[in-house]
Amino acid sequence: MEIKELLYTLSELDSIGSITEASDKAYEILSKYADTKKYDTLNVIGKIKGKTDYTIMLDAHIDQIGFVVTDVDENGFLSVATVGGVDLRALPSKAVTVHGKEKITAVFCSTPPHLAKGDIEYDDITKIKLDTALGEKAKDIVSVGDYVTFSDKCFDLQGHKVCGRSFDDRAGVVCLLEVARRLSGKELPVNVVFALSSGEEVGLRGTTTAAFTINPQEAIAVDVDFGDSPDVSTNDSSPLGNGGIIGISPVLDKNLSQKLIDTAKENNIPYSVAVLGGRTSTDADMISISRDGVKTSTLSIPLRNMHSSVEILDLSDIYAVCDLLEKYILKGGVLGA
C-alpha cells in the first residue's frame, strides 16, 4: 500500500477508548513485517530481531482525539465531554460519527447569527450540544459512555500536501509501518521494536507500559509538531516540506538527537530542528524515564491545524522521516559507527 493510501486508510478508521478500528488495521499490516502482538492495554508491538541484544524502540501513538457521551435527552440532543485536547472553536455545525449500538451521524449545534446575542465564545464543551435528529428514539441507539469521532474524509491539496483528520498521529504510525516494511528481511545490526501506543492524548498512558515491556536501550518517538501557518509564530513552528523535525531538549538525549542530525546530513535527507526548554509533550517524556532511564529523542512531522478535523501535512515530510529512520537503524543507532 502506498504511503498516501495507507495514511488515508488509517486516518479514516477510529481508535479511541475501546474502539480499535485503526489499531486493528495497523496490527494486520505490521504483522506482515514483524513478530507482532496486541496487548490488553490496546498497544500494538512488533519486533524485528537483529544481530545483537541492543534494542531501539520506535514509537507512534495510534489513538486520536474525540468525545464521549455524557447525556442523551428526550429530544435527541447529546451532551459530550472531550477526549484529549479538542479545539472547541471549530465544533459548531461540524458533522461527527456517534458510535452507539450502530454508527449514526450527528451535528454540533450552531446558533444562527441572526439570533446570537453578542460574541459567542465556544470555550465550554458542556454548552455545545449534538443534534442526532432522532428525537426520543436517540436513547434506543445512543448511551452514556458511547464515543464520538470526527467523520471528515481525507483529500488532496496542491503539490504533495494532503488534508484529513487524525493525522496526529496516524502520520507517525504510517512512518513506522513503512520503516518496518523496508527493514523486513534485512540483516539488522540491532533489534527494532515498533510500538503503536494507545492513550497518548489522555496522558501518555500506552507508551508508559510499552516502554516498560520493551525495555529498550534507546528510543525515538515519532509524532507531529506545529507546522507553519499565518497565526503561528515562526519560533513555535516548522515549514511544511522541509523534512522531519528533530527534537532538542533537556529531557532528550543529546547524543541521540545529534546522531539523527548527522545521519540526515550524511544522506542528504531534509530536516529541521526544534529546541524546547523542557518537556516535549510527546511519548518521549514517559519513555525516557522508564525503568532506569532510556536514551530518547523525537522525530516529528510538521502539521497545520493540529487537533482539528482538517489537519494538513506534506507527504514529502513523511518520506523524509522514513528515510532518516531507515538509515539510522541500519547504522546501528546512537552507538553505530
N, C-alpha and C positions, 0 to 999 in steps of 0.2 A: 504494500500500500504506500503510495507517495505521501510525503510529509504533509502537504496541504490536505489531502483526503483524510489522512489519519487525524489531523488536528480538528477538522470539521466533524468527523465521526465521533470523536471523544467529547468534544465540546457540546454537542447536541444531545449527549446522554447525561444522566444526572448521577451524582454521588454526594449525598447529603444525609447525615444521620444514618438511618438503617437502609436507605435507598442506595443500591450499589451497581447501577447500570454501567457507569463508566469504569469502575474498578473491575467489574466482571469482564468487560471487553478488554481492558488493559491486561488482565491476568491471562486471558486467552492468547493475546499476542505475545506477551513476554515469555510464556511457556514454550513458544517455538524456539527460543534462543537461549534460555537459561533454565536451570533447575529451580522451579518456582513453586511457592507455597502461599496460600491465603490464610491469614491469621484471624482469630476471633476479634482482634482489635480493628479489623477491616483493613489492615495493612496488606499490601502485596509485596512479597520479597522474592527476588530471583538472583541466583548466583551462577557466575561463570568462573570455573576454577582455573587458577594459573599455576605457575611452576613453583611458587613459594607460598608460605603461610601468611605473607603480608597481604592485608585486605584494604581495599579502597571502597568506601561506600558512596554511591551516587544517590541522592535523594531528590524527589519532587513530590509535592503533595497532590493527591488525587481529588480531594474534597473541594467544595465550592461554597460560595455564599448563598443565602436564600432566606426562607421564612418557615415558621411553624405556627399552625393554627392554635389560637388561644380561646376562641369563642365562635359559635355559629348561632346567629339569632334567627327568629321566626320568619324574617323577611328574606333570608338567604344571603345576608351580609356577613362577612368574616372579619374577625379581628386576628391579627398576627403579631408575633414577635420576630425580630431579626435573628438570623443565624449567621454570625460574622458581621463585618463592617459594611453593611449595605448603605449606599448613597441615597438617602431618603428624598433628595431633591428631584430625582428622576422618576419617582414612582407614580404620581398621579397620571391616569389614563394608560398606564402600562399593562399589557396583557401578560398573564402568567399561567402556569400549569399547577393545578391543585392535585396532589397525589392522594386521593381518597380511596374509597372502595373501587373506584375507576378513575382514570385521569379525566379531569374536566378543565376547561378554560375559564378563567375569571379575569376581571379587570379592576385595577385600583381606581377607586372613585376619584373624580376630579370636579371641584366646584366650578361651575360656569363663570367666566369673568364678569358677566352681567350681574351676578348675584353676590360676587365676592365683596367683602367689606374691608377695604384697605389691603395692605400687603398680606399675603398668605404665606406663612412660614411652615414648611414641612420638616419640622425638627423633632417630631414625636410620633413614633410608629403607631401608638395607640389611638391617634386621631385620624388615621388613614384607613378606611375600610376597603374590603374587597367585595366586589359585586359578582355573585355567581349566576344571577338571573334565574335561579331555581326556586326562589320563594321558600315556602315551608318545606319543600322537598329536599332542600340542601342538607338537612340533618340526616336524611337517609343515605347520603353519599359521603359527606364530609364529617369528620370527627375531630375533636380537640386532640392535638398531637400530630395531625397529618402535616406533611411537608409541602411547601410551595416553592416552585422554582421559576426562573425566567424561561420564556418559551421562544425567544428570538432565534432565528436561523442565521448561520454564518453566510457571508457573501464576500465577493472580491471587490477590492478598491483598485485604484490606479497603481501601476507598477507591480511591486511584489507585496503590497500591503493588503491585509485582509481584516475583516471586522466580524466579531461574534461575541458570544457570552462564554464565561468560564475559561477564557484563555489563561486566567490566573487560577490554577497553574497547569492547565492541560498542555500549555506550550512546553513547560518543563517536562511533563510526562512524555510527550512526543519525543523530546530530545533523548530521554533515557531509553525509550523503546527503539529509536533509530540507532543509538550507540550500541545497544545490545545486539541488534541485527548485524551491524558492521563487525563486531568483535566475535560473534558466534563462529566457532570452528577454527579460530586463530590460536596460536600458541602465545599465551599472555605471560608477562613477567610477574604478575600479581593476581590475586583473586579480586574479582569485581562483583560487588553486590548492589543490586538495583532495588531501592526502597521506594515504593509508591505509597506514601504515608497518608493516613486519614486524620482529620481533626485539626489541621493547621489553622483553619480560620476561626476555631473556637479555643485556641490556646496551645498550639504546637504539641498536641497530645499524641498523635500517632507516631511521630518521629522519636519521641521520648522512649517508647517501648521498642521501636525498630532499632534504634542505635544500641540499646541495651542488649537486644537479641543478637545483633550482628557483631558487636564488639570490634569495630574496625580500628586500624591504625591511623587512618586519615579519612576525611570525608569532604564532599563538595555538595552543597545544597543548590539545586538548580531551580530558580524561581523567576518571577518577573520583578521589574523595578520601574520607576516612573519614566515614561517617555516624554520627549519634548512636546509642548503644546503652548498655545498663547497665554494660558492662565497659570502656567507653572514656571517657576524661576529656573534659569539655566544652572543654578547652583544645586538644584534639587532634582535634576532630570538629565537624561542622556538622549541623544538623537537616535531616531529610528534609522536603521540601515547601516549603522557603524559597528555592528557586531555585538557580541555579548559584553556584559558589564562585570568586571572582576572587582570583588569587594575587598576593601582595606579597612580594618577596624581593630581596636584594641582587643575585641573578643575573638578575632580571627587569627589564624596562624600566618605570620608574616612570610615565612619561607614558602608556604604552600601558595599563597597569593602571588608571590614573586615568581615561582616556578610556572604558574599559569601564564603570567605575563611573558616570561622568557620563551615558553613554548609557542605562544601566539606569534611573537616576533620572529622566531626561527622558521616558522612555517607560513609566514605572510598571511596570518589569519586576522581579520579586523577585530578590534576590541576597544573598549573604553574602561575607565576606572571610576569607581565611586568610593569616596572616602567618608567614613562615618565615625562619629566621636564615641560611639558606644554600641548598644545592641543593634542587630541588623533587622529585627522583626521578621526573621525567616526561621526555618527549621534549624539553621546553623546554630542558633543561640542555645538550643537544647542538646544538639548533637555534641557540641564542643565540651559540654560538662558531663557527658555520660560516663558512668563508671569512674575511672581515674583520669579522664580527660581524653579528647580526640582532636588531633590537628584538623582544623576545619576552615574552609573558605566558602565563598558564594560566587556563583556564576549566573548572572541574570539576563533576562530578555527584556529590552525596553518595551513598555506598554502604555498606550494612551487610554484615558477614560477608565482607569482601574476601578474595580468593584462596581461596574455597571454592566448593562446587557449589550453594550456596543463598544467593547474593548477593541483596540486597533494595534496590530503589530506588523512588522516587516518579516516576511518569510526568510529573507536572506540572513537575518539575525539568528534564526533557529538553525540554519545550516552552519553558520559560523560557530555557534555553541557546540553543535555536534562534532564539527571538525576538530575543535580545540580539545574536547573531552576525549575523542578517539586518540589523538596524538599524545595527549598527556598520559593516558592509560598505557599505551604501547611503549611509552618511555619509562614506565615503572613508577609513576607518581613523584612525590616530592623527593624521594631517595634515589630516583633514577639518575643515570649518567647524563 
